[in-house]
Amino acid sequence: MWVIALHFGAGAVTGAMFTMRTLLALVMINLVECVAAWLIGGLAAGLYSIAGLFAVQIGYLAGGFLRSALERAGIAHPVHPPVRAGHQR
């Protein structure tokens, strides 16, 4: 159970601080973890590891909501400020 809590925490930190690309990298690492758990520990371990994958994604959403709430309260600043019309990055 602690593994799922750690995955949730990693997703929450990722959602609060980083962009979607970082989540995709984290999900890819977690998929490799799921396959490794399945190969080493069998089907039950693989399925349990997939719960960690869902925990990362739910944590990402929770972190994003937390970041949004902190920005609206004026405590945090946007990760990427809006781009003005006519200016590209």
KERO-750039 format. One record per residue: x, y, z of N, C-alpha, C, O in turn; residue in three letters. Coordinates in pm, whole numbers. Example, Ala and Ser with C-alpha at 12.3 -4.5 7.8 and 13.67 -1.06 7.14 Angstrom:
// residues 2
1319,-569,780,1230,-450,780,1320,-330,780,1424,-332,846,ALA;
1285,-225,708,1367,-106,714,1290,3,787,1341,114,804,SER;
***
This chain:
// residues 89
82,-119,0,0,0,0,87,126,0,48,228,-58,MET;
202,119,64,288,236,70,341,273,-69,373,389,-95,TRP;
351,174,-157,398,200,-294,296,289,-367,334,382,-439,VAL;
170,262,-348,66,343,-411,69,485,-355,50,581,-429,ILE;
91,498,-225,100,631,-165,220,708,-220,210,829,-244,ALA;
332,641,-240,449,708,-298,423,749,-442,464,858,-484,LEU;
356,664,-518,322,700,-656,226,819,-659,241,907,-743,HIS;
129,821,-569,37,934,-561,113,1062,-528,89,1166,-588,PHE;
205,1054,-432,285,1170,-396,370,1220,-511,381,1341,-533,GLY;
430,1128,-584,511,1168,-701,423,1235,-806,465,1334,-867,ALA;
303,1183,-827,212,1246,-922,166,1383,-876,154,1475,-957,GLY;
142,1398,-746,97,1527,-694,206,1634,-708,178,1747,-745,ALA;
330,1596,-679,440,1691,-695,457,1727,-843,480,1843,-877,VAL;
445,1627,-929,458,1651,-1072,347,1744,-1121,373,1834,-1201,THR;
226,1723,-1075,114,1806,-1117,124,1948,-1067,78,2041,-1133,GLY;
182,1966,-950,191,2100,-892,308,2181,-948,305,2304,-944,ALA;
410,2113,-1000,531,2185,-1037,569,2177,-1184,636,2266,-1235,MET;
528,2072,-1253,580,2048,-1387,468,2041,-1490,350,2040,-1456,PHE;
508,2035,-1617,411,2032,-1726,374,1888,-1761,418,1792,-1698,THR;
292,1876,-1864,241,1747,-1906,351,1654,-1958,341,1533,-1943,MET;
456,1709,-2018,565,1625,-2068,630,1546,-1956,669,1430,-1975,ARG;
641,1607,-1840,700,1538,-1727,611,1424,-1681,660,1317,-1643,THR;
479,1445,-1685,386,1337,-1651,403,1221,-1749,404,1105,-1708,LEU;
415,1252,-1878,431,1145,-1976,558,1065,-1952,558,943,-1965,LEU;
666,1133,-1916,791,1062,-1884,772,975,-1760,820,862,-1755,ALA;
702,1028,-1661,677,952,-1538,589,830,-1566,612,723,-1509,LEU;
491,845,-1652,403,733,-1688,483,626,-1764,462,507,-1742,VAL;
572,667,-1852,653,570,-1925,743,491,-1830,757,369,-1844,MET;
803,559,-1734,884,489,-1634,798,392,-1555,840,280,-1526,ILE;
677,434,-1521,587,349,-1445,541,229,-1527,523,121,-1471,ASN;
523,246,-1657,487,131,-1742,599,28,-1745,572,-92,-1742,LEU;
723,74,-1751,836,-18,-1745,836,-91,-1611,865,-210,-1604,VAL;
805,-19,-1505,794,-80,-1372,685,-187,-1370,704,-293,-1311,GLU;
571,-159,-1433,461,-256,-1437,502,-383,-1510,474,-494,-1463,CYS;
568,-368,-1624,611,-485,-1700,715,-564,-1621,710,-687,-1618,VAL;
809,-495,-1557,911,-564,-1477,847,-639,-1360,886,-752,-1331,ALA;
749,-577,-1295,681,-644,-1184,606,-766,-1233,601,-869,-1165,ALA;
546,-755,-1350,473,-868,-1408,568,-983,-1443,538,-1099,-1416,TRP;
682,-949,-1501,777,-1054,-1539,842,-1120,-1418,864,-1241,-1417,LEU;
871,-1042,-1316,940,-1096,-1198,843,-1158,-1099,868,-1267,-1047,ILE;
733,-1089,-1072,644,-1133,-964,516,-1200,-1009,439,-1247,-925,GLY;
491,-1204,-1138,369,-1268,-1186,257,-1169,-1209,274,-1047,-1194,GLY;
143,-1224,-1245,28,-1142,-1283,-23,-1056,-1167,-59,-941,-1188,LEU;
-26,-1111,-1047,-77,-1035,-933,9,-913,-905,-43,-805,-878,ALA;
140,-929,-912,230,-816,-889,215,-712,-1000,222,-592,-974,ALA;
195,-758,-1123,177,-665,-1234,50,-584,-1220,49,-464,-1246,GLY;
-58,-650,-1178,-184,-579,-1159,-176,-480,-1043,-232,-370,-1050,LEU;
-105,-519,-937,-86,-428,-825,-3,-308,-868,-26,-196,-821,TYR;
92,-329,-955,175,-221,-1006,95,-125,-1094,124,-6,-1099,SER;
-3,-177,-1164,-89,-91,-1245,-168,5,-1156,-200,116,-1198,ILE;
-199,-36,-1034,-264,55,-939,-174,175,-911,-223,287,-892,ALA;
-43,154,-908,51,265,-893,46,360,-1011,60,482,-994,GLY;
25,306,-1129,12,389,-1249,-110,480,-1238,-103,599,-1269,LEU;
-221,425,-1194,-340,507,-1173,-318,610,-1062,-368,722,-1071,PHE;
-244,571,-958,-217,663,-847,-135,783,-895,-157,895,-850,ALA;
-39,759,-986,39,870,-1042,-51,967,-1116,-38,1089,-1100,VAL;
-142,915,-1195,-229,1002,-1274,-328,1078,-1186,-354,1196,-1210,GLN;
-384,1011,-1086,-476,1079,-994,-400,1183,-912,-452,1291,-886,ILE;
-278,1150,-872,-194,1246,-800,-162,1367,-884,-157,1479,-834,GLY;
-139,1345,-1015,-112,1457,-1106,-231,1552,-1110,-215,1674,-1106,TYR;
-352,1495,-1117,-472,1579,-1116,-485,1655,-984,-519,1773,-983,LEU;
-459,1587,-874,-467,1653,-743,-365,1766,-732,-396,1873,-681,ALA;
-244,1742,-780,-141,1846,-778,-178,1964,-867,-153,2079,-831,GLY;
-238,1935,-983,-282,2043,-1071,-392,2127,-1008,-391,2249,-1020,GLY;
-486,2062,-941,-591,2136,-872,-534,2219,-758,-577,2332,-736,PHE;
-438,2163,-685,-374,2238,-577,-302,2360,-632,-314,2470,-578,LEU;
-228,2341,-740,-156,2453,-803,-255,2560,-849,-230,2679,-829,ARG;
-365,2520,-909,-466,2615,-955,-525,2693,-839,-545,2814,-848,SER;
-553,2625,-730,-610,2692,-613,-509,2791,-553,-548,2900,-510,ALA;
-382,2754,-550,-280,2845,-496,-259,2966,-587,-235,3076,-539,LEU;
-270,2946,-719,-258,3058,-812,-375,3155,-796,-356,3276,-798,GLU;
-494,3101,-780,-613,3188,-763,-607,3264,-633,-657,3377,-623,ARG;
-546,3203,-531,-534,3271,-402,-421,3373,-403,-407,3452,-309,ALA;
-339,3373,-509,-228,3468,-518,-102,3420,-449,-7,3498,-436,GLY;
-99,3296,-404,17,3243,-334,124,3195,-432,243,3212,-407,ILE;
81,3136,-542,174,3082,-642,160,3158,-773,59,3224,-797,ALA;
262,3147,-855,260,3208,-987,250,3099,-1092,296,2987,-1068,HIS;
191,3129,-1209,178,3027,-1313,314,2971,-1356,414,3043,-1359,PRO;
315,2842,-1389,437,2779,-1435,481,2844,-1566,599,2877,-1583,VAL;
387,2860,-1656,414,2925,-1784,318,3042,-1796,198,3022,-1814,HIS;
370,3165,-1787,279,3279,-1803,218,3281,-1942,279,3231,-2037,PRO;
99,3337,-1956,34,3339,-2087,118,3417,-2188,183,3516,-2155,PRO;
115,3371,-2312,189,3436,-2420,104,3548,-2476,-14,3529,-2504,VAL;
164,3664,-2493,92,3779,-2548,69,3757,-2697,147,3689,-2763,ARG;
-36,3815,-2748,-69,3802,-2891,44,3859,-2975,95,3968,-2948,ALA;
83,3784,-3076,187,3829,-3166,327,3790,-3124,422,3810,-3200,GLY;
343,3735,-3006,474,3691,-2959,474,3539,-2945,387,3479,-2881,HIS;
572,3479,-3006,584,3334,-2996,705,3299,-2914,799,3378,-2901,GLN;
703,3180,-2858,818,3133,-2779,920,3072,-2867,1024,3027,-2819,ARG;
***
